Amino acid sequence: MTTSEPQYDAIGEKYKVIKQLPTAVAEKSKVHAAIAPLVKDARVLDLACGTGFFSRLLIEWGAASVVDVDPSPAMIEAAEREAQCLDPSIASCIEFRVGDAATLGKIDGE
């Protein structure tokens, strides 16, 4: 059974505004420095992905693919809408799933 926090369902579409704030710009820089060297050609699982902000960046930073999982259907819907605006070569590398990390089970992969 998937559980979802209602507050995230309510802010799914508005969440991307948060990622435009100055604090998010600093966060992106720090995450890039820490993670980019590790993701080259990796298959990445992004739990609690929200709107997929970092998942899109992970592909740009060299990850082979990303599976986005979030318990909020609204967040996954927002992530899917954001992905539709991406270059198809990036968008095709991201898969979206509504799910709870505690009950996710095995993620099928290549």
MIDOSE-1310 file (N, C-alpha, C; in nm, 2 decimals, decimal comma, always signed):
residues 110
mtts	+0,08/-0,12/+0,00/+0,00/+0,00/+0,00/+0,09/+0,12/+0,00; +0,06/+0,22/-0,09/+0,13/+0,34/-0,09/+0,07/+0,44/+0,00; +0,16/+0,51/+0,07/+0,11/+0,62/+0,16/+0,16/+0,75/+0,10; +0,08/+0,85/+0,12/+0,12/+0,98/+0,07/+0,09/+1,09/+0,17
epqy	+0,18/+1,18/+0,19/+0,16/+1,29/+0,28/+0,08/+1,39/+0,21; -0,04/+1,42/+0,26/-0,14/+1,51/+0,19/-0,07/+1,65/+0,16; +0,02/+1,70/+0,24/+0,07/+1,83/+0,22/+0,15/+1,83/+0,09; +0,21/+1,72/+0,05/+0,29/+1,72/-0,07/+0,20/+1,71/-0,19
daig	+0,08/+1,64/-0,18/-0,01/+1,63/-0,29/-0,06/+1,77/-0,32; -0,08/+1,85/-0,21/-0,14/+1,99/-0,23/-0,04/+2,08/-0,30; +0,09/+2,06/-0,28/+0,19/+2,15/-0,33/+0,27/+2,10/-0,46; +0,23/+1,99/-0,51/+0,31/+1,93/-0,62/+0,35/+2,02/-0,73
ekyk	+0,25/+2,09/-0,78/+0,28/+2,18/-0,90/+0,36/+2,31/-0,85; +0,33/+2,35/-0,73/+0,40/+2,48/-0,68/+0,54/+2,45/-0,63; +0,58/+2,33/-0,62/+0,71/+2,29/-0,56/+0,82/+2,34/-0,64; +0,81/+2,35/-0,77/+0,92/+2,39/-0,85/+0,96/+2,53/-0,83
vikq	+0,87/+2,62/-0,77/+0,91/+2,75/-0,74/+1,02/+2,75/-0,63; +1,01/+2,66/-0,54/+1,10/+2,65/-0,43/+1,24/+2,63/-0,49; +1,25/+2,55/-0,59/+1,38/+2,52/-0,65/+1,44/+2,64/-0,73; +1,37/+2,75/-0,74/+1,42/+2,87/-0,80/+1,48/+2,97/-0,70
lpta	+1,46/+2,94/-0,57/+1,51/+3,03/-0,47/+1,66/+3,03/-0,46; +1,72/+3,14/-0,41/+1,87/+3,14/-0,40/+1,93/+3,03/-0,32; +1,85/+2,98/-0,21/+1,91/+2,87/-0,14/+1,91/+2,74/-0,22; +1,82/+2,73/-0,31/+1,82/+2,61/-0,40/+1,94/+2,61/-0,50
vaek	+1,97/+2,73/-0,54/+2,09/+2,75/-0,63/+2,22/+2,70/-0,56; +2,23/+2,74/-0,44/+2,35/+2,70/-0,36/+2,34/+2,55/-0,33; +2,22/+2,49/-0,31/+2,21/+2,35/-0,28/+2,25/+2,27/-0,41; +2,21/+2,32/-0,52/+2,24/+2,25/-0,65/+2,39/+2,24/-0,67
skvh	+2,46/+2,35/-0,64/+2,60/+2,36/-0,66/+2,67/+2,26/-0,57; +2,63/+2,25/-0,44/+2,69/+2,16/-0,35/+2,66/+2,01/-0,38; +2,54/+1,98/-0,43/+2,50/+1,85/-0,46/+2,58/+1,81/-0,59; +2,60/+1,90/-0,68/+2,68/+1,87/-0,80/+2,82/+1,83/-0,77
aaia	+2,88/+1,91/-0,68/+3,02/+1,88/-0,64/+3,03/+1,75/-0,57; +2,93/+1,71/-0,50/+2,94/+1,58/-0,42/+2,90/+1,46/-0,50; +2,81/+1,48/-0,59/+2,75/+1,36/-0,66/+2,79/+1,34/-0,80; +2,81/+1,45/-0,88/+2,84/+1,44/-1,02/+2,96/+1,34/-1,05
plvk	+3,06/+1,34/-0,97/+3,17/+1,25/-1,00/+3,14/+1,10/-0,98; +3,03/+1,08/-0,91/+2,99/+0,94/-0,88/+2,89/+0,88/-0,97; +2,82/+0,96/-1,05/+2,70/+0,91/-1,13/+2,73/+0,88/-1,27; +2,85/+0,90/-1,32/+2,88/+0,87/-1,46/+2,84/+0,73/-1,50
darv	+2,75/+0,72/-1,59/+2,69/+0,59/-1,64/+2,62/+0,51/-1,54; +2,59/+0,56/-1,43/+2,52/+0,49/-1,32/+2,37/+0,48/-1,34; +2,31/+0,38/-1,29/+2,16/+0,37/-1,28/+2,13/+0,42/-1,14; +2,04/+0,52/-1,13/+2,02/+0,59/-1,00/+1,87/+0,57/-0,96
ldla	+1,85/+0,55/-0,83/+1,72/+0,54/-0,77/+1,70/+0,67/-0,69; +1,61/+0,75/-0,72/+1,58/+0,88/-0,65/+1,46/+0,86/-0,57; +1,47/+0,83/-0,44/+1,36/+0,81/-0,35/+1,32/+0,95/-0,30; +1,19/+0,96/-0,28/+1,13/+1,09/-0,24/+1,18/+1,20/-0,34
cgtg	+1,16/+1,17/-0,47/+1,21/+1,26/-0,58/+1,14/+1,39/-0,59; +1,02/+1,41/-0,53/+0,95/+1,53/-0,55/+0,91/+1,55/-0,69; +0,95/+1,67/-0,75/+0,91/+1,69/-0,89/+1,03/+1,65/-0,98; +1,12/+1,58/-0,93/+1,23/+1,52/-1,02/+1,34/+1,62/-1,05
ffsr	+1,35/+1,73/-0,97/+1,45/+1,83/-0,99/+1,59/+1,77/-1,01; +1,63/+1,70/-0,91/+1,77/+1,64/-0,91/+1,78/+1,52/-1,01; +1,67/+1,45/-1,03/+1,67/+1,34/-1,13/+1,71/+1,40/-1,27; +1,65/+1,51/-1,31/+1,69/+1,57/-1,44/+1,84/+1,61/-1,44
llie	+1,88/+1,66/-1,33/+2,02/+1,70/-1,32/+2,11/+1,58/-1,32; +2,08/+1,47/-1,26/+2,16/+1,35/-1,26/+2,18/+1,30/-1,40; +2,08/+1,31/-1,48/+2,10/+1,27/-1,62/+2,20/+1,36/-1,69; +2,18/+1,49/-1,67/+2,27/+1,59/-1,73/+2,41/+1,57/-1,68
wgaa	+2,43/+1,53/-1,56/+2,56/+1,51/-1,50/+2,62/+1,37/-1,54; +2,55/+1,29/-1,62/+2,61/+1,17/-1,67/+2,55/+1,04/-1,63; +2,45/+1,04/-1,54/+2,38/+0,91/-1,51/+2,32/+0,85/-1,63; +2,32/+0,72/-1,64/+2,26/+0,65/-1,75/+2,11/+0,65/-1,75
svvd	+2,06/+0,64/-1,62/+1,91/+0,64/-1,61/+1,88/+0,67/-1,46; +1,76/+0,71/-1,44/+1,71/+0,74/-1,31/+1,57/+0,69/-1,29; +1,54/+0,62/-1,18/+1,40/+0,59/-1,15/+1,36/+0,68/-1,04; +1,26/+0,76/-1,06/+1,20/+0,85/-0,97/+1,09/+0,78/-0,89
vdps	+1,10/+0,79/-0,76/+0,99/+0,73/-0,68/+0,95/+0,83/-0,57; +0,82/+0,86/-0,56/+0,77/+0,95/-0,46/+0,63/+0,89/-0,41; +0,60/+0,91/-0,28/+0,47/+0,86/-0,24/+0,36/+0,95/-0,28; +0,38/+1,07/-0,33/+0,28/+1,16/-0,37/+0,25/+1,15/-0,52
pami	+0,13/+1,11/-0,55/+0,09/+1,12/-0,69/+0,10/+1,25/-0,76; +0,07/+1,36/-0,68/+0,08/+1,49/-0,73/+0,23/+1,53/-0,77; +0,32/+1,49/-0,68/+0,46/+1,52/-0,71/+0,51/+1,44/-0,84; +0,47/+1,32/-0,85/+0,51/+1,24/-0,97/+0,44/+1,30/-1,09
eaae	+0,32/+1,34/-1,08/+0,25/+1,41/-1,20/+0,33/+1,54/-1,24; +0,37/+1,61/-1,14/+0,45/+1,74/-1,17/+0,58/+1,70/-1,23; +0,65/+1,59/-1,18/+0,78/+1,55/-1,24/+0,76/+1,50/-1,38; +0,65/+1,44/-1,41/+0,62/+1,39/-1,55/+0,60/+1,51/-1,64
reaq	+0,53/+1,61/-1,59/+0,50/+1,73/-1,67/+0,64/+1,80/-1,70; +0,72/+1,81/-1,60/+0,85/+1,88/-1,62/+0,93/+1,80/-1,72; +0,93/+1,67/-1,71/+1,01/+1,59/-1,81/+0,96/+1,61/-1,95; +0,84/+1,64/-1,97/+0,79/+1,66/-2,11/+0,85/+1,78/-2,17
cldp	+0,91/+1,87/-2,10/+0,97/+1,99/-2,15/+1,12/+1,97/-2,18; +1,17/+1,85/-2,14/+1,31/+1,82/-2,16/+1,34/+1,77/-2,30; +1,47/+1,78/-2,33/+1,52/+1,71/-2,46/+1,48/+1,56/-2,45; +1,42/+1,51/-2,55/+1,38/+1,36/-2,54/+1,49/+1,27/-2,50
sias	+1,62/+1,30/-2,53/+1,73/+1,21/-2,49/+1,75/+1,21/-2,34; +1,71/+1,32/-2,28/+1,71/+1,32/-2,13/+1,59/+1,26/-2,07; +1,47/+1,30/-2,12/+1,34/+1,25/-2,07/+1,33/+1,10/-2,08; +1,38/+1,04/-2,18/+1,37/+0,90/-2,20/+1,45/+0,82/-2,10
cief	+1,54/+0,88/-2,03/+1,62/+0,82/-1,93/+1,56/+0,82/-1,79; +1,45/+0,88/-1,77/+1,38/+0,89/-1,64/+1,25/+0,81/-1,64; +1,24/+0,73/-1,54/+1,11/+0,65/-1,52/+1,05/+0,70/-1,39; +0,92/+0,71/-1,39/+0,84/+0,77/-1,27/+0,75/+0,66/-1,21
rvgd	+0,76/+0,66/-1,08/+0,67/+0,56/-1,01/+0,62/+0,63/-0,88; +0,49/+0,61/-0,85/+0,43/+0,64/-0,72/+0,46/+0,53/-0,63; +0,52/+0,55/-0,52/+0,55/+0,44/-0,42/+0,61/+0,49/-0,30; +0,61/+0,41/-0,20/+0,66/+0,43/-0,07/+0,79/+0,35/-0,05
aatl	+0,90/+0,41/-0,02/+1,03/+0,35/-0,01/+1,02/+0,23/+0,09; +0,94/+0,24/+0,19/+0,93/+0,13/+0,29/+0,87/+0,01/+0,24; +0,79/+0,02/+0,13/+0,72/-0,10/+0,08/+0,75/-0,12/-0,07; +0,85/-0,06/-0,12/+0,88/-0,06/-0,26/+0,91/-0,19/-0,32
gkid	+0,99/-0,27/-0,25/+1,03/-0,40/-0,30/+1,14/-0,39/-0,40; +1,15/-0,49/-0,49/+1,26/-0,49/-0,59/+1,22/-0,40/-0,71; +1,32/-0,32/-0,75/+1,30/-0,24/-0,87/+1,36/-0,31/-0,99; +1,27/-0,35/-1,09/+1,32/-0,42/-1,20/+1,42/-0,33/-1,28
ge	+1,52/-0,38/-1,33/+1,62/-0,30/-1,41/+1,67/-0,39/-1,52; +1,77/-0,33/-1,59/+1,83/-0,40/-1,70/+1,91/-0,51/-1,65
